[in-house]
Amino acid sequence: MELYHKYYKLLLLFLLLLHLFLCMPFFSSGAQDLRKQRAWNNSVSAMFVFGDSTVDPGNNNFISTAFRSNFHPYGQDFENQTPTGRFTNGRLTTDFVASYVGLKECLPPYLDPNLSMEDLMTGVSFASAGSGFDPLTPRIAKVIDMPRQLEYFKEYKRRVESAIGKQKMEQHIKRAVFLISAGTNDFIVNYYALPIRRKTYTLSGYQQFLLQQVKQFLQGLWEEGAIKIAVSGLPPMGCLPAVITLNSYNALLQRGCIEKYSVVARQFNLMLQNEVSSMHFGTAHLGAKIVFVDIYAPLADMIQGKGKLGFDEVDTGCCGSGYLEAGFLCNPNSIVCADPSKYVFWDSIHPTEKTCNNLFKASRFIIDDIIGG
């Protein structure tokens, strides 16, 4: 029996490594509600997003990678039921942030060749599903790493400068908001799933390594003119349905969160929060606002409060069995739940629109703060 369980876990791990997708949401709300709840004192010129599948609206559609979601049932609740490459049933959290601050209803991927200058001016996402702060993580998935995302932003600036001039472009960037969401892939599909980093780093050493990568990325944004930056922490990683499936002794009957992974998330979040705070205080006299966004607590509340916040299913996804399906394993042949709003997770990794809505409500005051200055 023990041998069977061992091979069962290895099989599930192999399937998970085929798609290498992980998730962290930012914020969300209904479109009409957001139109009524615009951010106060808003002078935001644009929004720019960097990270992984939590904030990738379809950049991976335009690169040579298997890690995409531009097929049904993804996007079934998006406008015209369009699978755009977003890893959810509808809009990403960053779409709702863009709507809330009065920019546009959906934030497009930068690599979309059909973007107009107007589209570019109000903001884009440079994020790539499967990416992470560790340079090794995106190489595993053959996706866009964080330094390359920053290079795309530099390219963006040159394009805008050619249209409106250098001075106006610099003012435009100064009034923009920057959002960063990444890190879960680094732990789940890199450090814990592969032996390479574990041979070089202890867990605490790897956390410090990632923090250095985050710091370098933030410094790069600062040098390019970003002064309003929000950095998302990690979710309770042990509560992701795929993580439960791969680590529970009985994945069908024992669906509790795997504390080992959630502890790591809490530890890293504290370290990240301290680093972000340090950078904020070091640049506040220059007009910067660099803030940490806690998504762990509100997401944990949704999961632990099963049945109290409108969610009936908190440990499986809406797509397929909900145990392991994500990316191409969640496809047009998959059976989908009747009501995604009853689920915390859309697939075995990524959240539903409703989950993002709750996270938005929990974090909106942070957005108000960062755009208020």
N, C-alpha and C positions, 0 to 999 in steps of 0.2 A: 504493500500500500504506500509506504514511504517512497519507494522507487517510482511508482506511478505518479505520485504528487510532484516529484522532482522533475520528471519529463514533461508533465502538464505545465508547470511554471516556465520551463524552458521554451515550450511551444508558444505560450502566450507572450513571452518576452520577445521571441523572434518576430511575431506578428506586429508587436508594438513598434519595434525598431524599423519596420518597413515604412512607417509613415512619419515617425519622429515629430509629432505635433503636440504642443502643450499650450496651456492657456492661462491668462490673467486679464480680466476685464478692467475697464476704467469706469465709465459712467454711462447711464442711459435714461431714457424717459420716452413717453409717447410723444409723437410729433406735434399734435395739437396742443398738448399740455405745455410743451416747450415753447411753443409760440406765445403762450400766455405767461410764461415764466422766464422771460429773457433776463439775462444777468444784468444787475444794476451797475451803473457807472461804467458801461462797457465801451472801451475804445480799441478793442482788439482788431487788428488789421488782417490777421491770417492765423492759421493753426498748422503746425508741422509735427508729424508723428514719426517716431522711430521705434523699432522693436521687432516683435515676433508675430505669431498668428493671432494674438489677442487684438492686434491693431493693424493687421494687413488686410486692406480692402480688395486686394487682387494683384499686387505686384508680381507674385509668383506665376501669374498667368503668362507673363512676358519673359520668363527666363526658362532655361532648360532644367527643369526639376520635376519630379513626380509628386511633389508635395503641394497639391492644389486642392481647391474645393469649388471649382467653377462648373459644378454639375449638381443635379438634383440628388437628394432632397435639400441640400444647402440652398438657402435663399428662398425657401417656399413661402415665407411671410414677408419677403422683400417686395418692393414695388414691382408689379407685373410678374411676381414669382420668379425673379431673375436670379440665377446662381452666379454671383459676380466674382467669387473668389474669397468672399468673407466666410469665416469658419463658424457660422451660426445660422439660425433659421431666418434671420432678418438683418437688421442693421447692427453694426458694431457699436461699441460704446463710444468710440471717438466720433462717430456720425452724430450721435446725440449731443455730444459736447459742442461740436461745430454748430448744430442747430441752436443750442442754448445760448451761445455767445453771439448769435445772429449772423453767422457767416453763410451757411448753406445747410441743406438737410443731410447731405451725404458727402463725406470726405473721400475724394478719389485717389487711386494709386498713382504715384508719380510716373511710373513707367507706361501708363496708358498713352499711346501715341496720338490719340484723338483729343487730348486736352487743349482747350483754348487758353489764351493768355488770361482771360477772366477766371477760368478755372484755377489756373496757377496762382493768381494773385491772392485768392482767398484761402489758399492752403491745400496741402496734399499730404499723403502718408508715404513714407519711404520704407516702411516696415516690410519684413519678409518672413512668412511662416517658416518655422523651423530654426530661426536664428537665435543668437544668444550673445552674451558679453564675452564669453570664452571664444577665441578665434577658431578653436577646433570644432565647436558645435555647428556652425553653419557649413563648415567643410564636410561634415558627415552627411548633411542633407543636401549639399550642393545648392545653397541658397545665398542670399545677400547678407554679408557680414556687416557689423555695425560701422567699421571704418568706411566701407563702401557706401553705406547709407549716408554717412556724413559727406562723402565725396559727391554724391548725388545732390545733396543740399547745396554744396558749393556751385555745382553746375546750375541748379535752380536759380541761385542768386545772379549768375552771369546772364541767364536768359531774361530775368526780370530787369536787370540793369540795362540791357540793350533796348528794352521797351520804354522804361520810364526815367532812366538816368541813375547815376550812382547815388546821389544825395537822397533822392526819393526812395530808392531801394533800401538804403541803410535805415531810414526812418521807418519804412515798412517793416523791416525785420525787428526793429526795436520795439514795435508795438504788437508783435506777434506772440503767441503762446506756443510753447514746445512741450510735447508729452512723450514720455519714454516708458515703454512697458516690455520688459524682457527678464530673463533669468531662470525661469522654471525649466526650460530645456537644458540649461547647463547642468542642473542637478539630476533630473530624472532620466534623460536620454544620453547624457554624457558621463558625468561622474559616477553615477550608480549603475548604469547599464553597460559601460565599457571599462576595461581595465587601465586604459592609458593614463588618465589623470590620477587615478588612485595609486599608481606606482610612483608618481612624482610628488603628490600632495596628500597630507592628512586632510581631514574634513575642514578643520579650522584654517589650515594653510590654503585650501582651495577657496574658501570663503574670502580670505584676504586677497587672493589672486583676483577673484571676480570684482571685489571692491576697487582694486586698482584699475581694472578695465573700465568700470563705471566712471571713476574719477577722470580718467583720460578722455572718455567720451564727452563728459560734461565740460571739461576744459576746452575740448575742441569746439563744442557749441558756443561756449562763451567767446572764444576767439573769433567766431564767425558772426557775432553780434547778438546772440540770444541772451535775454535778461529775464525772461519769464519762463521758468522751467518747472515742470511737475514730473516727479519720478515715482512710478508705481512700485510698491513692494511685491513680495511673492504672496500667492494665495496659500491656503492650507493644503499643501501638495499631497498630503496623505489622504485627502478626501476626494481626490479626482477618481472617478469610477475606474479608469484604466489602472491606476496605481493600486487601488483596492483589489482589483481582479488579479493582478500580477503578484500580490504579496499576501493575500489572505490564504490560509490553509484550506478553507472551503469557500471558494469565490461565489458559489451559488447561495449559500446560507449565512455566511459570516461576512457581512458587508459594512462593517464598521471602519472608520478612518484608521489609517496606518500611522500611528503616532510618531514613529521614527522619522518619517518624512516631514510631518508638520512641525516637529521640534526644530528641524533644520531650517525650515522657512521662518519660524519665529526668531531664531538666532540671527539669521542673515538680515531679516527686516530691521532688527534693532541696530545692527552694525551699519546697515545702509542708511537708516534714519539719522544716525549720529554723523555719518559722513556727509549727507546732504545738508544737515543743519550747520556743520562746520563750514561748508562751502558757501552757504547762504550768509552766515555772519561775516565771512571774509570778503564778500562782494556787495553786501547790502548798502554800504556807503556809496557805492557806484550806481545804485538804483536797481540792483538785481533782486529778484525773488525766486529762490530755488526751494521747492517744497517737496516733502515726502507725502505720498498718498497711501494710506493704509487700506488695503482691500482684504486683508486677512480676516479682521474682526467681523465686518459685515457679512462676508461670505460664510464664515463659520457660524454666525447666528442663523443664517438661512438654513444651513445644513442641520444644525443641532435643534432648531426649532421646527422640525418637520410637522406639518399640519397647522402651524400657527401663523405662518406668513404666506399662506396660499399655495405652498408646495407640498404635493403628496409624495413625490419621488425625489430623493436627495442623494442617492448613491448609485444610480444608473442613469444613462443618457436616454434621450427620446428616440434616437435613431438605432434601429436594429435591436439586438438584445440589450444594448446600453452598457454592456460590460467592457467591450474592447473596440467597438467600431469608432473610427475617426479617419478623416482623410478619405482615401479611396475605399476603405472598408465600409464607409457610410456612403452608399451609392444609390442609383435609381432602382436597384433591385431590393433595397433594404425596406423593411417594414418600419413605418414611423408611427409614433404614438398619436393618439387622437387630439390631445391638447398639450402642446409644448409648454404652455404657461403654468402647467402643474409640475413641471420639471425644473430643477436647478440647472441641469446640464442638458445641452442639445445633443452632443455626442459623448463619448467616454472621456472627453477632455475639456471641451469648450462649452461656455454657458449659453443659455437661452436669452432672448431679448428681455424677458421679465427679470431674470437675475440681474442683468445689467441695469435695469430700471431701479431696482432696490439699491444697487451699489451707487448709482447716481444720487439717489436721495440721501444716502449716508455720507457722501463726499462732496456734495454741491457747495458747501460753505468754503471748501478749499479752493475750488475754481473761482468763486466770488472773490476770495482774498487775492489770488494771484492776478486776476484781471482788473481788480479794483484800483491798482496803483497806476 
